[in-house]
């Protein structure tokens, strides 16, 4: 894993040494690299990285490769993912969102409900989500290929190994078209510091999620008594 930042605010630079070593010692098939970047939806990230390496270090990166990557038309999801990666929260620490994506083909138009769910390393289902809020939710989609992406916000998942299951359902009649259990896995990483859900709390967090919630603090001076700590019943002051 490159650029892991612990409590110290260290820039993620380990990838630079690896990339420079590879570029200086290994012949590159640039056409294949550009095509892979396009297929994997990482043309913005790769273009920015190669541009930085080319202008900063003596590396054999052709200028036309960088220009070709910059000229590739990208979709909203890739651009949003890149913007999330470079968003700075505090110092050098990066706040990352996770995106879960799946693709499927529809042969005959019907109302389909794509479902993505995440389990942690203990087998606990952390979240379940469908495409509510999109223009396609609950609508009959025409035949074609669909790519759906669910975004998990930063400061939501607890640290640990996660697996993702993917399925597509319809209900007239009730049909499960496919269900791939534990189709892919990833590692959620926790960080310390201002702006994170953990903050400077260094203890164990025994929870499936640990979102960064809005807190308020009310202070009263001169409290006396043997047990000044108290809790009140939950209440809602806002419309949800």
SULVEN-V558419 format. One record per backbone hydrogen bond with DSSP energy under -1.0 kcal/mol. NH is the residue of the N-H (numbers start at 1). CO is the residue of the C=O. Records with the same first field share a line. If there is no record, write none. Layout:
NH = CO + CO
This chain:
10 = 8
13 = 11
16 = 13
18 = 14
19 = 15
20 = 16
21 = 17
22 = 18
23 = 19
24 = 20
25 = 21
26 = 22
30 = 28
33 = 29
34 = 30
35 = 31
36 = 32
37 = 33
38 = 34
39 = 35
40 = 36
42 = 37
46 = 42
47 = 43
48 = 44
49 = 45
50 = 46
51 = 47
52 = 48
53 = 49
54 = 50
55 = 51
56 = 52
57 = 53
59 = 57
61 = 59
66 = 62
67 = 63
68 = 64
69 = 65
70 = 66
71 = 67
79 = 75
80 = 76
81 = 77
82 = 78
83 = 79
84 = 80
85 = 81
86 = 82
89 = 93
93 = 90
95 = 87
98 = 152
100 = 150
102 = 148
104 = 146
106 = 144
113 = 169
115 = 167
116 = 129
117 = 165
118 = 127
119 = 163
120 = 124
123 = 120
126 = 118
127 = 118
129 = 116
134 = 131
137 = 134
139 = 136
141 = 110
144 = 106
146 = 104
148 = 102
150 = 100
152 = 98
158 = 208
160 = 188
162 = 186
163 = 119
164 = 184
165 = 117
166 = 180
167 = 115
168 = 178
169 = 113
170 = 175
175 = 170
177 = 168
180 = 166
183 = 164
184 = 164
186 = 162
188 = 160
193 = 199
196 = 193
201 = 198
207 = 205
210 = 156
212 = 155
213 = 211
